[in-house]
């Protein structure tokens, strides 16, 4: 399963999810200033 993590999600949770084998695209790592509609577009582009 691929997960998009908004920057409001604590990064420790992102790491914990990754540690159990999930693919996580974390906004805070990629582009923390990106606007919400762009996040949806980015996640669709990456994972669809």
C-alpha positions in Angstrom: 0.0 0.0 0.0 1.2 3.5 -0.8 0.5 6.3 1.6 0.6 10.1 1.2 1.4 11.7 4.6 0.3 15.3 5.1 2.8 17.5 6.9 0.5 17.6 9.9 1.2 13.9 10.6 4.0 13.5 13.2 7.1 12.3 11.4 7.7 9.6 13.9 4.4 8.0 12.7 5.7 8.3 9.1 8.8 6.4 10.1 6.9 3.8 12.0 4.6 3.1 9.0 7.7 2.8 6.8 9.4 0.5 9.3 6.5 -2.1 8.8 6.9 -2.0 5.0 4.6 0.7 3.6 5.7 3.1 0.9 5.1 6.6 2.4 5.4 9.9 0.4 5.8 12.5 3.1 4.9 16.1 2.1 7.3 17.4 4.8 10.2 15.7 3.0 9.2 16.5 -0.6 7.7 20.0 -0.6 6.3 21.3 2.7 5.0 24.5 1.2 2.9 22.8 -1.5 -0.8 23.7 -1.4 -3.5 21.1 -0.8 -4.9 20.8 -4.3 -1.3 20.3 -5.6 -0.7 17.6 -3.0 -3.6 15.6 -4.4 -2.3 16.1 -7.9 1.3 15.1 -6.8 0.1 12.0 -5.0 -2.0 10.9 -8.0 0.9 11.5 -10.4 3.3 9.5 -8.1 1.0 6.6 -7.3 -1.4 6.1 -10.2 
